[in-house]
Amino acid sequence: MDNYTTDSRLKEQVTQLEETLSLLLSTTEKLFEENTSLKEREKQLLAERAELHSKNDKIRTQVEAMISRLKAMEKV
């Protein structure tokens, strides 16, 4: 009887461990997918940021050129 109880408890513990392991694996997969998605989004945002900086620099140059031309016109 004692042997049966011990076996029963061991089987229950193994079952609980399997369930816990399954849950951990599932969570790990979910976090891996989320991490991959976030890294891709970060990559996109960094590219967009670089593009906006480039456009901003281009517009700044154009505005500075217009200001220079206006100042030159004032002197004439």
Sine and cosine of phi, psi and omega as CSV:
sin_phi,cos_phi,sin_psi,cos_psi,sin_omega,cos_omega
0.00,0.00,-0.68,0.73,0.01,-1.00
-0.90,0.44,-0.62,0.78,0.03,-1.00
-0.90,0.43,-0.64,0.77,0.03,-1.00
-0.90,0.43,-0.67,0.74,0.00,-1.00
-0.90,0.43,-0.68,0.73,0.02,-1.00
-0.89,0.45,-0.71,0.70,0.04,-1.00
-0.87,0.49,-0.66,0.75,-0.01,-1.00
-0.90,0.43,-0.70,0.71,0.03,-1.00
-0.90,0.43,-0.65,0.76,0.03,-1.00
-0.89,0.46,-0.69,0.72,0.02,-1.00
-0.89,0.46,-0.65,0.76,0.02,-1.00
-0.91,0.42,-0.67,0.74,0.02,-1.00
-0.90,0.43,-0.66,0.75,0.04,-1.00
-0.89,0.45,-0.67,0.74,0.02,-1.00
-0.88,0.47,-0.69,0.72,0.04,-1.00
-0.90,0.44,-0.65,0.76,0.05,-1.00
-0.90,0.44,-0.65,0.76,0.03,-1.00
-0.89,0.46,-0.68,0.74,0.02,-1.00
-0.90,0.43,-0.67,0.74,0.03,-1.00
-0.90,0.44,-0.70,0.72,0.02,-1.00
-0.89,0.46,-0.67,0.74,0.03,-1.00
-0.88,0.48,-0.69,0.72,0.02,-1.00
-0.90,0.43,-0.67,0.75,0.03,-1.00
-0.90,0.44,-0.67,0.75,0.03,-1.00
-0.90,0.44,-0.67,0.74,0.02,-1.00
-0.89,0.46,-0.70,0.71,0.02,-1.00
-0.90,0.44,-0.66,0.75,0.02,-1.00
-0.88,0.47,-0.69,0.72,0.03,-1.00
-0.88,0.47,-0.69,0.72,0.00,-1.00
-0.88,0.47,-0.72,0.70,0.00,-1.00
-0.91,0.41,-0.60,0.80,0.04,-1.00
-0.89,0.46,-0.72,0.70,0.02,-1.00
-0.89,0.45,-0.67,0.74,0.01,-1.00
-0.91,0.42,-0.67,0.75,0.02,-1.00
-0.89,0.46,-0.69,0.72,0.03,-1.00
-0.87,0.48,-0.69,0.72,0.02,-1.00
-0.89,0.45,-0.68,0.73,0.00,-1.00
-0.92,0.40,-0.61,0.79,0.05,-1.00
-0.90,0.43,-0.64,0.77,0.03,-1.00
-0.91,0.42,-0.66,0.75,0.02,-1.00
-0.90,0.43,-0.65,0.76,0.04,-1.00
-0.88,0.48,-0.68,0.74,0.03,-1.00
-0.87,0.50,-0.69,0.72,0.02,-1.00
-0.90,0.44,-0.69,0.73,-0.02,-1.00
-0.91,0.41,-0.62,0.79,0.04,-1.00
-0.91,0.41,-0.62,0.78,0.05,-1.00
-0.91,0.41,-0.67,0.74,0.03,-1.00
-0.90,0.44,-0.66,0.76,0.02,-1.00
-0.88,0.47,-0.69,0.72,0.02,-1.00
-0.89,0.46,-0.66,0.75,0.01,-1.00
-0.90,0.44,-0.67,0.74,0.01,-1.00
-0.91,0.41,-0.64,0.77,0.06,-1.00
-0.88,0.47,-0.66,0.75,0.00,-1.00
-0.89,0.45,-0.71,0.70,0.02,-1.00
-0.89,0.45,-0.65,0.76,0.01,-1.00
-0.88,0.47,-0.69,0.72,0.03,-1.00
-0.88,0.47,-0.67,0.75,0.00,-1.00
-0.89,0.45,-0.71,0.70,-0.01,-1.00
-0.92,0.40,-0.64,0.77,0.03,-1.00
-0.86,0.52,-0.69,0.72,0.01,-1.00
-0.88,0.47,-0.68,0.73,0.01,-1.00
-0.90,0.43,-0.67,0.74,0.00,-1.00
-0.91,0.41,-0.69,0.73,0.04,-1.00
-0.88,0.48,-0.61,0.79,0.03,-1.00
-0.91,0.41,-0.65,0.76,0.02,-1.00
-0.91,0.42,-0.65,0.76,0.03,-1.00
-0.89,0.46,-0.67,0.75,0.03,-1.00
-0.88,0.48,-0.70,0.71,0.01,-1.00
-0.90,0.44,-0.65,0.76,0.03,-1.00
-0.90,0.43,-0.66,0.75,0.04,-1.00
-0.90,0.44,-0.61,0.79,0.02,-1.00
-0.91,0.41,-0.59,0.80,0.00,-1.00
-0.93,0.36,-0.56,0.83,0.01,-1.00
-0.90,0.43,-0.56,0.83,-0.04,-1.00
-0.96,0.26,-0.33,0.94,-0.07,-1.00
-0.99,0.15,0.00,0.00,0.00,0.00
